[in-house]
Amino acid sequence: MAFIDSTVVNVALPTLQSTFRASLPDVQWVVESYGILLSALILAGGALGDLFGRRRIFLVGVGVFAAASVACGASTSIRQLITARSAQGIGAALLVPGSLAIIGASLDEESRGRAIGTWSGFTAITAALGPVGGGWLIQHASWRWAFLVNVPLAVAVAAISMRHVPESRGFEVKRVDWPGALLATLGLAGMVTGFLESARLSGKHPLVLGSLLAGFVLLAAFLVVEARAASPMVPLVLFRSRSFSGANVFTLLLYMALGIFFFLFPMSLIELEEYSATAAGAAMLPMILLMFLLSRWSGGLVQRYGGKIPLVVGPLLAATGFVLFAVLLLGGGYWKTYFPAALVLGLGMATTVAPLTTVVMNSVDRRNAGAASGINNTVARVAGVLAIALFGIVMVKVFDANLEHRLARLGLPSETVQQIRSKEIELAGLELPRDLDAKKVGAVRQAISESFASGFRTVLVCCAGLAVASAIAAWRFAPPASGDKTAQATLKG
């Protein structure tokens, strides 16, 4: 449910923008409202399961997620949809950590590895099939069914869980770090609000400046609270490990690139190249399937070569994939452009994901492995949230500058140019003035498409830069062999 939903929404964004006449910040909030709550509360969700029962909290999460999905499908305005997506994020924060915790508690050590492998395989399958199936629903039924399909899934999950999943609890967690969870949520929301609204308002607007200031202050307060808390949501002591700190910097940079790419790529295919929602959902299948097929191979790279080599080579391949997307954008058919670029990007990510997980787990003492994994997953989610907010500004600014330049060459009346530019925040989905000369409509549409492509190409170059920066971080911080013995000794002491 959670993995399908997080991938389907990106395919639905152009339809949502058209249905609600929404701006770019509006559709960004559809993604960000979910991501903020999930990122900030996922560690608290895991602690709740340890305290009150993993199956119980898992089922509560499934129920909240299903109810929020109904609210999403019934939304009649973009604000209602954003509110319902926030509730979905809360539900996901309860069910996602619970699923892995249940596996860990229900199986012996010998069976646990295979079970987690199966879990990972199913997440890869849903990541692959979700956009295709969701795209088909959007194209042939309604965008609402992309959310409502969660209801029968939730009923099945609840029935299976009640019958087959034993209840379990953790004994290390004594309380939930509610102050930390609240500060993380409000701080992240403040920063994202400031970045998103700066694209709609001026950078000096009181809402933008106030939100950014509040966000920074609250996140600083979060670090102070975590340093002093008896049962912190984020044990800062883990960051004494050079490898663990480096791995999280690496994760932040690389997953920022992936976050904004998967946000804009389906929009580009649907708005510029007139792909159907189904075809747009299928466009990244080669990348996802390659990651799935090479998962066992990549899992052994750290044992053979240590953590440093795959964590340098993988992001450099990913950077090459981003560059190929930028160079080949709007250059021809799918098989000559996006397919080879997707393969290279997929190979880069396949080389990276399993070694990254291994380095994270080996960089701390075994008793802290669960917390380390949770923090690293949270960093990956926060990276996507921040990337959509930050690089959305880049996208709008480049689109704005290019469109202004191209419209000036068309000889349009100044009032018409002003009307068009007043809706620039809608990007490629903006509605043209009804009184526009029919002969000029095609030229204006071409100017809009070329401006969007210029903005997306700039973002893709930024993605490549982030991937290269993550490779540099790995070169400096990743251990040459699996593990970080010095760090582990420090943490044990």
Secondary structure, DSSP 8 states (H G I E B T S, - for coil): -HHHHHHHHHHHHHHHHHHHT--HHHHHHHHHHHHHHHHHHHHHHHHHHHHH-HHHHHHHHHHHHHHHHHHHHT--SHHHHHHHHHHHHHHHHHHHHHHHHHHHHHS-HHHHHHHHHHHHHHHHHHHHHHHHHHHHHHHHT-TTHHHHTHHHHHHHHHHHHHHH------SS--S--HHHHHHHHHHHHHHHHHHHHHHHS-TT-HHHHHHHHHHHHHHHHHHHHHHH-SS-SS-GGGGGSHHHHHHHHHHHHHHHHHHHHHHHHHHHHHHHS---HHHHHHTTHHHHHHHHHTHHHHHTHHHHHTTHHHHHHHHHHHHHHHHHHHHHTTSS-GGGTHHHHHHHHHHHHHHHHHHHHHHHHHTS-GGGHHHHHHHHHHHHHHHHHHHHHHHHHHHHHHHHHHHHHHHHTTT--HHHHHHHHTTGGGGGG----TTS-HHHHHHHHHHHHHHHHHHHHHHHHHHHHHHHHHHHHHHHHS-SSSS-HHHHHHHH-
